[in-house]
Amino acid sequence: MPYPPPFLGGTPTTDLAKRINIKITKSSPSGLIAASKEDPWSQAGKYSLGWVYFSIILLVLAGAIHWYHYGEDKIRRATYKEEAAKSSKTSSPDTDYEMANLPTNCSSRKFFPRNGDLPDQPVEEESYAPSFGPFNTFIALVRFIFYRPLPALRYKERELSFPSAGTVFIVSAAFIFVTLYCFVPQPLYYASIGFGSPPLAIRAGMIAVAMMPWIVALSMKANLITLLTGIGHERLNVLHRWGAYLCLFLSLIHTVPFYVTPIWDEGGLNTFKKYFSGTLYPYSTGIAALVPLLVLCVHSLPFIRTWMYELFVALHVPISIVYLGMLFWHCHNYLTSWNYLWATTAIWLLSYCTRLFYLNWMNPFRISWLIGEEAAVTVLPENAVKVTIPTQTKWTPGQYVYLRMPGISIFENHPFTIASLCSNDFRSDYGEQYRDMTLVFRPFGGFTRKVLESAVEKGPTKTYRAFIDGPYGGMRRDLASFDTVILFAGGSGITAIVSQLLDLIKKMRDTKAVTKHVYLVWALKRPETMEWFKEEIRICREFAPPETVHCQFFITAAKRKIPGQHQFPPSPSRPLHDLLHKQIDNTFQGIASKRSSALIQDAAAGDPEKEMELRAENEDSITALPHPTFLPPPKKAHTRNKPSLTIPTTNLAPPPTEGKSNFDFGFPSTPTMFQKNLMRFAFMPSVNPKKSSWSTEYGRPDIPYMLKGFEKEFGKRTCVFVCGPPSMRVDVQRVVAGMQRGVWSSDREELYLHTENYAI
């Protein structure tokens, strides 16, 4: 606490509720006079400005890079679209010897010229936007350093992983800055505690208070930092946590000097009592603020947060509010402390008010107002769950929402990536203005497990009320701005990629994308997982421009379900718990039914036959799809009697339905025992290097080998997108970091990497 220096030789004239300014007189001790000149307490507010300037510099740099790429991508797409429009008006070939280019159906390039030899060199790719070479080289050098993953520390069965290299650099720079800013200026202590609070403590305290607005802003789902930099709050959250740890570090530096030079020595306590009456313990307000901060930081440690996540979510915000209130009490409006605390409060309130526009049930002009949307739950193969929500909410590929289903769990609110595309080409049967928001996830425990159990117990015809918060996040760059796009997915990581792929193919068909080649690599344990997005993959194969999309599927486990297996039984019933959620869900369903009934009556305009017809349509508006039998939890790998690895080809896909063609994923024939034993050599050089653009192989993908093969097809600008387990992300990061050399050693302009972190 910034205790004021003692008043000696005069009468205080300032209001203690604001700040204290001790006048220096002829009778003042020499130590006090020296202290007032070396590092006066009244000017300690400058240290808080140091942190503000440091943060603004980082914000401006991140924002400038983001908006530079945003504008450049816009120019590339607009230029390409303009050239494509001009090319479409080109006259047809003059002679039969000039052949058309399939993607545009118009071309002035002669593949079979009338005279001369065939062209040997490929036509150089055009650059659709002006590019600044030195800047591209600088960005590639930065990515060469920061794309590399930091090695994890392992001790026996425990593993300590680090955040990204960029995060470590920013946190380290901030730590070095605040440490030097506290300890380099002199003096660290006054000659006597009677001359005032130790300068070291005041510096650390003011910097810690100045960090509060930034810490809170980094934690908010809707915040200005995301708007300026394009970085979603899920990525900013790691800086929020490390900022809080740094604030705790500064708070301890602020606390320790008061115990090194205690206030009850050298007459300091008498001075304290003159200004603060009725305080039982001099450091009571400081301890009251330090304790909640310590609880927040300890509870947010990764292993503790994972262990008791629901408790962390329930307590984190209330304890933070208590901490902010204690800071108001502790700082007592000294110097500029309350300015930062009021700014923190304003940011907090503004963010919560902004979030009201992200809630699907807070728009009074929609049917979902106060009652949420109707949702259907479908059980997919491999115990996956698909939640379909017809909604008027708009979203972009790669975004996610927080889902709350009161009929399953009242207070739990969890994020899920949207796996469907919000487009006029994918309208919902629920209504003209609706789009089907699809969430696909694999249940592990907690809320996701409850959704699976409820779907199994209540059957496919049960619908639920769904409350959506979002969408948030998304990709900072547009895939349509890159010449080559490479997508890596591991397991359920495909959910973050499938909507991006559909959107990219749509833009390629509409000549809104400069992309020439798309490569999808999906590693999954069993072929049944492909059924999750079978229709989406079919669309990609049938509607993508010719020879542009190449998909490779890797089956990493040949073990399949045994015919005749039963469904996994739900957990023991909880009568009171289920009754409560059922009553809440029925309440929302009843309100929704009444609201729909009123709308039907208005639409019928008194016509009984039309009203009956509308009610019949409404009863069949949404229902969950029948779900197939799914696998029980897999057994442990180390067993004596392992089942046969033979994969019946008849079970690779469900029997074809009448009127619908059975989609072929490119499966090879059932592998022999020799092939099974060589699964890990799936990428041995083949005699025939030409492979189908759609194939399925058994084994794990050799990511470094594949990326080096794809490098031959890289355009001027290439994007690599990965969403999968840590091992896959690490392999991709390491290889892409090394490939940055191609930017400064060739005519390549950019190699961009986007990673999504999911627990697969």
ROGUVO-987296 format. One record per residue (C-alpha): residue number from 1; chain; x, y, z. Coordinates in steps of 0.5 Angstrom, whole numbers. Layout:
<atoms>
 seq mol    c1    c2    c3
 NUM   A     X     Y     Z
...
</atoms>
This chain:
<atoms>
 seq mol    c1    c2    c3
   1   A     0     0     0
   2   A     3     7    -2
   3   A     3    10     5
   4   A     5    17     5
   5   A    11    20     8
   6   A    10    23    15
   7   A     8    30    15
   8   A    14    34    19
   9   A    14    42    20
  10   A     7    44    17
  11   A     0    42    16
  12   A    -3    38    11
  13   A    -7    42     6
  14   A    -9    36     1
  15   A   -15    32     1
  16   A   -13    25     4
  17   A   -19    21     0
  18   A   -15    24    -7
  19   A    -8    24    -5
  20   A    -3    26     0
  21   A     2    32    -2
  22   A     7    33     4
  23   A    10    40     3
  24   A    18    41     4
  25   A    20    46     9
  26   A    26    49    12
  27   A    25    44    18
  28   A    24    38    14
  29   A    30    32    15
  30   A    35    32    10
  31   A    33    25     8
  32   A    26    27     7
  33   A    29    33     2
  34   A    33    28    -1
  35   A    27    23    -2
  36   A    23    28    -5
  37   A    28    29   -10
  38   A    31    22   -12
  39   A    24    19   -14
  40   A    18    23   -11
  41   A    12    19    -9
  42   A     8    24   -12
  43   A    11    22   -19
  44   A    10    15   -18
  45   A     4    15   -23
  46   A     9    15   -29
  47   A    11     8   -28
  48   A     4     5   -29
  49   A     4     9   -36
  50   A    11     5   -38
  51   A     6    -1   -38
  52   A     1     2   -42
  53   A     6     4   -47
  54   A     9    -3   -47
  55   A     2    -6   -49
  56   A     0    -1   -54
  57   A     7    -2   -58
  58   A     5    -9   -58
  59   A    -2    -8   -60
  60   A     0    -3   -66
  61   A     5    -8   -68
  62   A     0   -14   -68
  63   A    -6   -10   -71
  64   A    -1    -7   -77
  65   A     1   -14   -79
  66   A    -6   -16   -79
  67   A    -9   -11   -83
  68   A    -4   -11   -88
  69   A    -5   -18   -89
  70   A   -13   -17   -89
  71   A   -12   -11   -95
  72   A    -7   -15   -99
  73   A   -12   -21   -99
  74   A   -18   -17  -101
  75   A   -13   -14  -107
  76   A   -11   -21  -109
  77   A   -18   -24  -109
  78   A   -21   -18  -112
  79   A   -16   -18  -118
  80   A   -17   -25  -119
  81   A   -24   -24  -120
  82   A   -23   -18  -125
  83   A   -18   -22  -129
  84   A   -23   -28  -129
  85   A   -29   -24  -131
  86   A   -25   -21  -137
  87   A   -22   -28  -139
  88   A   -30   -31  -139
  89   A   -31   -26  -145
  90   A   -25   -28  -149
  91   A   -27   -31  -156
  92   A   -27   -38  -157
  93   A   -21   -42  -160
  94   A   -19   -40  -167
  95   A   -17   -47  -169
  96   A   -18   -54  -167
  97   A   -11   -54  -165
  98   A   -12   -49  -159
  99   A   -15   -53  -153
 100   A   -19   -50  -148
 101   A   -17   -49  -141
 102   A   -22   -53  -137
 103   A   -23   -49  -130
 104   A   -25   -43  -135
 105   A   -27   -46  -141
 106   A   -23   -40  -145
 107   A   -16   -39  -146
 108   A   -11   -36  -150
 109   A    -5   -41  -149
 110   A    -4   -46  -154
 111   A    -2   -53  -151
 112   A    -1   -56  -158
 113   A     1   -50  -162
 114   A     1   -51  -170
 115   A     9   -50  -171
 116   A    14   -51  -166
 117   A    16   -56  -160
 118   A    11   -57  -154
 119   A    12   -52  -149
 120   A    17   -55  -143
 121   A    17   -50  -138
 122   A    10   -49  -134
 123   A     7   -42  -134
 124   A     9   -38  -128
 125   A     4   -36  -123
 126   A     1   -29  -123
 127   A     2   -25  -117
 128   A    -5   -22  -116
 129   A    -3   -17  -111
 130   A     3   -12  -110
 131   A     8   -15  -106
 132   A    14   -12  -102
 133   A    20   -17  -102
 134   A    24   -15   -96
 135   A    17   -15   -92
 136   A    16   -22   -94
 137   A    23   -24   -92
 138   A    22   -21   -85
 139   A    16   -24   -84
 140   A    18   -31   -86
 141   A    24   -30   -82
 142   A    20   -29   -76
 143   A    16   -35   -77
 144   A    22   -39   -78
 145   A    23   -37   -71
 146   A    17   -37   -68
 147   A    13   -43   -72
 148   A    18   -48   -68
 149   A    15   -52   -62
 150   A    18   -52   -56
 151   A    20   -58   -53
 152   A    16   -61   -48
 153   A    20   -63   -41
 154   A    18   -70   -39
 155   A    19   -74   -32
 156   A    17   -81   -32
 157   A    10   -81   -33
 158   A     9   -73   -33
 159   A    10   -68   -38
 160   A    10   -61   -38
 161   A     9   -57   -44
 162   A    10   -50   -46
 163   A     6   -45   -50
 164   A     8   -43   -57
 165   A    14   -39   -58
 166   A    11   -33   -60
 167   A     7   -33   -53
 168   A    14   -35   -49
 169   A    17   -29   -53
 170   A    12   -24   -51
 171   A    11   -26   -44
 172   A    19   -26   -43
 173   A    19   -19   -46
 174   A    14   -17   -41
 175   A    17   -20   -35
 176   A    24   -17   -37
 177   A    21   -10   -38
 178   A    17   -10   -31
 179   A    23   -13   -27
 180   A    28    -8   -30
 181   A    23    -2   -29
 182   A    22    -4   -22
 183   A    29    -5   -20
 184   A    33    -1   -24
 185   A    31     6   -22
 186   A    34     8   -15
 187   A    33     9   -10
 188   A    30     2    -8
 189   A    28     4    -1
 190   A    28    11     3
 191   A    33    12     9
 192   A    28    11    13
 193   A    21     8    13
 194   A    19    15    16
 195   A    20    18    10
 196   A    15    14     6
 197   A    13     8     3
 198   A    19     4    -1
 199   A    20     7    -8
 200   A    21    -1   -10
 201   A    14    -2    -7
 202   A    10     4   -11
 203   A    13     2   -17
 204   A    11    -5   -17
 205   A     4    -3   -15
 206   A     3     2   -20
 207   A     5    -3   -26
 208   A     1    -8   -23
 209   A    -6    -4   -22
 210   A    -4    -1   -30
 211   A    -4    -9   -32
 212   A   -12   -10   -30
 213   A   -15    -7   -36
 214   A   -11   -11   -40
 215   A   -12   -17   -36
 216   A   -19   -17   -36
 217   A   -20   -15   -44
 218   A   -16   -21   -46
 219   A   -21   -25   -42
 220   A   -27   -22   -45
 221   A   -30   -26   -51
 222   A   -32   -20   -54
 223   A   -27   -15   -54
 224   A   -23    -9   -58
 225   A   -16   -13   -58
 226   A   -20   -18   -62
 227   A   -23   -13   -67
 228   A   -16    -9   -68
 229   A   -12   -16   -69
 230   A   -16   -21   -71
 231   A   -14   -26   -66
 232   A   -20   -29   -62
 233   A   -21   -29   -55
 234   A   -19   -37   -54
 235   A   -12   -35   -57
 236   A   -12   -29   -53
 237   A   -13   -33   -46
 238   A    -6   -35   -46
 239   A    -4   -28   -45
 240   A    -9   -27   -40
 241   A    -7   -32   -36
 242   A     0   -30   -36
 243   A    -1   -23   -35
 244   A    -5   -25   -29
 245   A     1   -29   -26
 246   A     6   -23   -28
 247   A     1   -19   -24
 248   A     2   -24   -18
 249   A     9   -23   -19
 250   A     9   -15   -18
 251   A     4   -16   -12
 252   A     9   -20    -9
 253   A    15   -15   -10
 254   A    10    -9    -8
 255   A     9   -13    -1
 256   A    16   -16     1
 257   A    19    -9     2
 258   A    14    -7     7
 259   A    16   -13    11
 260   A    23   -12    10
 261   A    22    -5    13
 262   A    16    -5    17
 263   A    12     1    18
 264   A    12     0    26
 265   A    20     1    26
 266   A    23     8    26
 267   A    16    12    28
 268   A    13    10    22
 269   A     7     7    26
 270   A     6    14    29
 271   A     5    17    22
 272   A     1    12    19
 273   A    -4    13    25
 274   A    -5    20    24
 275   A    -7    19    17
 276   A   -11    12    18
 277   A   -15    11    24
 278   A   -19     5    26
 279   A   -15     0    22
 280   A   -13    -6    26
 281   A    -7    -8    22
 282   A    -4    -4    18
 283   A    -3    -8    12
 284   A   -10   -11    12
 285   A   -13    -8     5
 286   A    -6   -11     2
 287   A    -8   -18     4
 288   A   -15   -17     3
 289   A   -13   -16    -5
 290   A    -7   -21    -5
 291   A   -11   -27    -3
 292   A   -16   -27    -8
 293   A   -11   -26   -13
 294   A    -7   -32   -11
 295   A   -13   -36   -11
 296   A   -14   -34   -18
 297   A    -7   -36   -20
 298   A    -7   -42   -17
 299   A   -14   -45   -19
 300   A   -12   -43   -26
 301   A    -6   -47   -26
 302   A    -7   -52   -32
 303   A    -7   -59   -28
 304   A   -12   -56   -23
 305   A   -16   -53   -28
 306   A   -17   -59   -32
 307   A   -18   -63   -25
 308   A   -24   -59   -23
 309   A   -26   -55   -29
 310   A   -33   -54   -27
 311   A   -31   -51   -21
 312   A   -26   -46   -24
 313   A   -32   -44   -29
 314   A   -36   -43   -23
 315   A   -32   -39   -18
 316   A   -27   -35   -23
 317   A   -31   -29   -25
 318   A   -34   -28   -17
 319   A   -27   -28   -14
 320   A   -25   -24   -20
 321   A   -30   -19   -18
 322   A   -28   -19   -11
 323   A   -21   -18   -13
 324   A   -23   -12   -16
 325   A   -27    -9   -10
 326   A   -21   -10    -6
 327   A   -17    -6   -10
 328   A   -21     0   -10
 329   A   -21    -1    -2
 330   A   -13    -2    -2
 331   A   -11     3    -7
 332   A   -15     9    -4
 333   A   -15    13   -10
 334   A    -8    15    -9
 335   A    -4    17   -15
 336   A    -7    15   -22
 337   A    -9     8   -19
 338   A   -17     9   -19
 339   A   -16    11   -26
 340   A   -14     4   -28
 341   A   -19     1   -24
 342   A   -25     5   -27
 343   A   -22     3   -34
 344   A   -22    -4   -32
 345   A   -30    -4   -30
 346   A   -32     0   -36
 347   A   -28    -5   -40
 348   A   -32   -11   -36
 349   A   -39    -8   -37
 350   A   -38    -6   -44
 351   A   -36   -13   -46
 352   A   -42   -16   -42
 353   A   -46   -11   -46
 354   A   -43   -13   -53
 355   A   -44   -20   -51
 356   A   -52   -19   -51
 357   A   -52   -19   -59
 358   A   -48   -25   -59
 359   A   -54   -29   -55
 360   A   -59   -32   -60
 361   A   -64   -32   -55
 362   A   -64   -24   -53
 363   A   -66   -22   -60
 364   A   -74   -20   -59
 365   A   -75   -20   -67
 366   A   -74   -28   -67
 367   A   -78   -33   -65
 368   A   -72   -36   -60
 369   A   -73   -30   -56
 370   A   -72   -32   -49
 371   A   -73   -39   -50
 372   A   -67   -41   -55
 373   A   -67   -45   -61
 374   A   -70   -52   -62
 375   A   -64   -58   -63
 376   A   -64   -65   -65
 377   A   -59   -70   -62
 378   A   -56   -75   -67
 379   A   -51   -81   -65
 380   A   -46   -82   -70
 381   A   -41   -88   -71
 382   A   -35   -88   -66
 383   A   -40   -86   -60
 384   A   -40   -79   -63
 385   A   -45   -74   -62
 386   A   -48   -69   -67
 387   A   -53   -63   -65
 388   A   -57   -60   -70
 389   A   -59   -53   -69
 390   A   -64   -49   -74
 391   A   -62   -42   -73
 392   A   -62   -35   -76
 393   A   -55   -34   -73
 394   A   -50   -32   -78
 395   A   -43   -35   -78
 396   A   -37   -36   -82
 397   A   -33   -42   -83
 398   A   -28   -44   -77
 399   A   -32   -40   -72
 400   A   -35   -44   -65
 401   A   -41   -42   -60
 402   A   -42   -44   -53
 403   A   -48   -49   -52
 404   A   -52   -49   -46
 405   A   -58   -54   -46
 406   A   -62   -54   -40
 407   A   -66   -60   -41
 408   A   -59   -64   -40
 409   A   -55   -59   -36
 410   A   -57   -52   -33
 411   A   -51   -49   -32
 412   A   -46   -52   -36
 413   A   -44   -48   -42
 414   A   -39   -51   -47
 415   A   -35   -49   -53
 416   A   -36   -53   -60
 417   A   -34   -52   -67
 418   A   -39   -51   -72
 419   A   -38   -56   -77
 420   A   -43   -53   -82
 421   A   -43   -48   -87
 422   A   -48   -42   -87
 423   A   -50   -41   -94
 424   A   -56   -40   -98
 425   A   -54   -46  -102
 426   A   -55   -50   -95
 427   A   -62   -47   -93
 428   A   -65   -51   -87
 429   A   -72   -55   -88
 430   A   -74   -51   -81
 431   A   -75   -44   -85
 432   A   -73   -40   -91
 433   A   -69   -35   -86
 434   A   -66   -41   -82
 435   A   -59   -45   -83
 436   A   -57   -51   -80
 437   A   -52   -50   -75
 438   A   -48   -57   -74
 439   A   -44   -59   -68
 440   A   -40   -65   -68
 441   A   -36   -68   -62
 442   A   -34   -74   -59
 443   A   -36   -74   -51
 444   A   -31   -75   -46
 445   A   -34   -73   -39
 446   A   -38   -68   -36
 447   A   -43   -64   -41
 448   A   -41   -68   -47
 449   A   -42   -75   -44
 450   A   -49   -73   -41
 451   A   -51   -71   -48
 452   A   -49   -78   -51
 453   A   -53   -81   -45
 454   A   -59   -77   -46
 455   A   -59   -79   -53
 456   A   -59   -86   -52
 457   A   -64   -86   -47
 458   A   -69   -81   -50
 459   A   -68   -84   -57
 460   A   -68   -80   -64
 461   A   -75   -77   -63
 462   A   -73   -72   -57
 463   A   -71   -65   -58
 464   A   -68   -60   -54
 465   A   -68   -53   -52
 466   A   -61   -50   -54
 467   A   -58   -43   -52
 468   A   -53   -41   -56
 469   A   -47   -36   -54
 470   A   -43   -34   -61
 471   A   -40   -34   -66
 472   A   -33   -33   -64
 473   A   -26   -34   -66
 474   A   -25   -36   -73
 475   A   -19   -36   -78
 476   A   -15   -29   -78
 477   A   -14   -30   -86
 478   A   -18   -32   -92
 479   A   -16   -39   -95
 480   A   -19   -36  -101
 481   A   -13   -32  -102
 482   A    -8   -37  -102
 483   A    -6   -41  -109
 484   A    -5   -47  -105
 485   A    -8   -50   -99
 486   A    -6   -56   -95
 487   A   -11   -59   -89
 488   A    -9   -64   -84
 489   A   -14   -67   -79
 490   A   -13   -72   -74
 491   A   -19   -75   -71
 492   A   -25   -71   -69
 493   A   -21   -65   -71
 494   A   -24   -65   -78
 495   A   -30   -61   -75
 496   A   -26   -55   -75
 497   A   -24   -56   -83
 498   A   -30   -59   -86
 499   A   -34   -52   -86
 500   A   -27   -49   -89
 501   A   -27   -54   -94
 502   A   -34   -53   -97
 503   A   -33   -45   -97
 504   A   -27   -45  -101
 505   A   -30   -50  -106
 506   A   -36   -46  -107
 507   A   -31   -39  -108
 508   A   -27   -43  -113
 509   A   -33   -45  -117
 510   A   -35   -38  -116
 511   A   -28   -35  -118
 512   A   -28   -32  -112
 513   A   -22   -35  -110
 514   A   -15   -35  -113
 515   A   -13   -42  -110
 516   A   -11   -48  -115
 517   A   -10   -54  -111
 518   A   -13   -56  -104
 519   A   -10   -62  -101
 520   A   -14   -65   -95
 521   A   -10   -71   -90
 522   A   -15   -74   -85
 523   A   -12   -79   -80
 524   A   -17   -83   -77
 525   A   -18   -89   -73
 526   A   -23   -93   -76
 527   A   -27   -92   -83
 528   A   -34   -91   -79
 529   A   -31   -84   -77
 530   A   -32   -82   -85
 531   A   -39   -83   -84
 532   A   -39   -76   -80
 533   A   -38   -72   -86
 534   A   -40   -77   -92
 535   A   -45   -72   -95
 536   A   -40   -66   -94
 537   A   -34   -70   -97
 538   A   -38   -72  -103
 539   A   -40   -65  -105
 540   A   -33   -64  -105
 541   A   -31   -69  -109
 542   A   -37   -68  -114
 543   A   -37   -60  -114
 544   A   -30   -58  -114
 545   A   -27   -56  -120
 546   A   -23   -61  -124
 547   A   -16   -64  -121
 548   A   -16   -58  -116
 549   A   -18   -62  -109
 550   A   -14   -68  -107
 551   A   -16   -72  -101
 552   A   -12   -78   -97
 553   A   -15   -81   -91
 554   A   -11   -86   -87
 555   A   -14   -91   -82
 556   A    -9   -92   -76
 557   A   -13   -98   -73
 558   A   -15  -103   -77
 559   A   -20  -106   -71
 560   A   -27  -106   -73
 561   A   -33  -107   -69
 562   A   -36  -114   -68
 563   A   -42  -116   -71
 564   A   -48  -117   -66
 565   A   -45  -112   -61
 566   A   -50  -108   -57
 567   A   -50  -101   -55
 568   A   -47   -98   -49
 569   A   -52   -97   -43
 570   A   -53   -91   -40
 571   A   -50   -89   -33
 572   A   -55   -90   -27
 573   A   -61   -86   -27
 574   A   -61   -80   -23
 575   A   -69   -79   -22
 576   A   -69   -72   -18
 577   A   -63   -69   -23
 578   A   -67   -72   -29
 579   A   -74   -69   -27
 580   A   -71   -62   -25
 581   A   -68   -62   -32
 582   A   -74   -65   -36
 583   A   -79   -60   -32
 584   A   -74   -54   -34
 585   A   -74   -56   -42
 586   A   -81   -58   -42
 587   A   -82   -50   -39
 588   A   -78   -48   -45
 589   A   -82   -52   -50
 590   A   -89   -50   -48
 591   A   -87   -43   -49
 592   A   -84   -44   -56
 593   A   -91   -48   -57
 594   A   -95   -43   -55
 595   A   -91   -38   -59
 596   A   -91   -42   -65
 597   A   -99   -43   -64
 598   A  -100   -36   -64
 599   A   -96   -35   -70
 600   A  -100   -40   -74
 601   A  -106   -37   -72
 602   A  -104   -30   -75
 603   A  -101   -34   -81
 604   A  -108   -37   -83
 605   A  -112   -31   -82
 606   A  -118   -35   -80
 607   A  -118   -40   -85
 608   A  -119   -47   -81
 609   A  -116   -51   -87
 610   A  -110   -47   -88
 611   A  -109   -47   -80
 612   A  -109   -55   -80
 613   A  -104   -55   -85
 614   A   -99   -50   -82
 615   A  -100   -54   -75
 616   A   -99   -61   -79
 617   A   -92   -58   -82
 618   A   -90   -55   -75
 619   A   -91   -62   -72
 620   A   -86   -65   -77
 621   A   -81   -59   -77
 622   A   -75   -62   -74
 623   A   -73   -69   -71
 624   A   -67   -72   -70
 625   A   -64   -77   -75
 626   A   -64   -85   -73
 627   A   -58   -87   -70
 628   A   -54   -93   -72
 629   A   -51   -98   -67
 630   A   -44   -95   -64
 631   A   -38   -98   -61
 632   A   -37   -99   -53
 633   A   -31   -96   -50
 634   A   -25   -99   -53
 635   A   -21  -104   -49
 636   A   -14  -104   -47
 637   A    -9  -105   -53
 638   A    -5  -110   -49
 639   A    -9  -116   -49
 640   A    -7  -123   -50
 641   A   -13  -125   -54
 642   A   -13  -120   -60
 643   A   -19  -120   -65
 644   A   -17  -121   -72
 645   A   -15  -115   -76
 646   A   -19  -117   -82
 647   A   -24  -112   -85
 648   A   -30  -114   -88
 649   A   -31  -110   -94
 650   A   -38  -111   -94
 651   A   -38  -107   -87
 652   A   -34  -101   -90
 653   A   -40   -97   -92
 654   A   -48   -98   -90
 655   A   -52  -101   -96
 656   A   -54   -96  -101
 657   A   -61   -93  -101
 658   A   -65   -93  -107
 659   A   -65   -87  -111
 660   A   -58   -85  -108
 661   A   -51   -87  -110
 662   A   -46   -90  -105
 663   A   -40   -86  -105
 664   A   -34   -89  -105
 665   A   -28   -86  -101
 666   A   -23   -90  -105
 667   A   -22   -96  -100
 668   A   -17  -101  -103
 669   A   -18  -108  -102
 670   A   -18  -111   -95
 671   A   -11  -111   -93
 672   A    -7  -118   -92
 673   A    -3  -120   -86
 674   A     3  -118   -90
 675   A     0  -111   -91
 676   A    -2  -110   -84
 677   A     5  -111   -81
 678   A     8  -106   -86
 679   A     3  -101   -84
 680   A     8   -96   -81
 681   A    11   -96   -88
 682   A     5   -94   -92
 683   A    10   -88   -95
 684   A    15   -92   -98
 685   A    17   -90  -105
 686   A    12   -93  -110
 687   A    13   -96  -117
 688   A     8   -92  -120
 689   A     9   -85  -117
 690   A     2   -83  -120
 691   A    -3   -84  -115
 692   A   -11   -82  -115
 693   A   -13   -75  -112
 694   A   -18   -79  -107
 695   A   -15   -85  -104
 696   A   -15   -89   -97
 697   A    -9   -92   -94
 698   A    -8   -96   -88
 699   A    -3   -93   -83
 700   A     0   -87   -80
 701   A     1   -81   -85
 702   A     9   -79   -85
 703   A     7   -71   -85
 704   A    14   -69   -86
 705   A    15   -73   -92
 706   A     8   -71   -95
 707   A     9   -64   -94
 708   A    16   -64   -98
 709   A    12   -68  -103
 710   A     7   -62  -103
 711   A    12   -57  -103
 712   A    13   -58  -111
 713   A     6   -56  -112
 714   A     7   -49  -108
 715   A     4   -43  -111
 716   A     7   -36  -109
 717   A     2   -36  -103
 718   A     1   -43   -99
 719   A    -3   -44   -93
 720   A    -2   -50   -88
 721   A    -8   -51   -84
 722   A    -8   -57   -78
 723   A   -12   -59   -73
 724   A   -11   -65   -69
 725   A    -7   -68   -63
 726   A    -1   -65   -61
 727   A     4   -70   -64
 728   A     1   -68   -71
 729   A     1   -61   -70
 730   A     8   -61   -67
 731   A    10   -65   -74
 732   A     7   -60   -78
 733   A    10   -54   -74
 734   A    17   -56   -75
 735   A    17   -58   -82
 736   A    13   -51   -84
 737   A    18   -47   -80
 738   A    24   -50   -84
 739   A    20   -49   -91
 740   A    20   -41   -89
 741   A    27   -41   -92
 742   A    24   -42   -99
 743   A    21   -35   -98
 744   A    28   -31   -98
 745   A    31   -36  -103
 746   A    26   -37  -108
 747   A    20   -33  -111
 748   A    15   -35  -106
 749   A    12   -30  -103
 750   A     9   -33   -96
 751   A     8   -40   -93
 752   A     3   -39   -87
 753   A     1   -44   -82
 754   A    -6   -44   -78
 755   A    -6   -49   -72
 756   A   -13   -51   -68
 757   A   -12   -54   -61
 758   A   -17   -59   -59
 759   A   -17   -65   -55
 760   A   -17   -71   -59
</atoms>
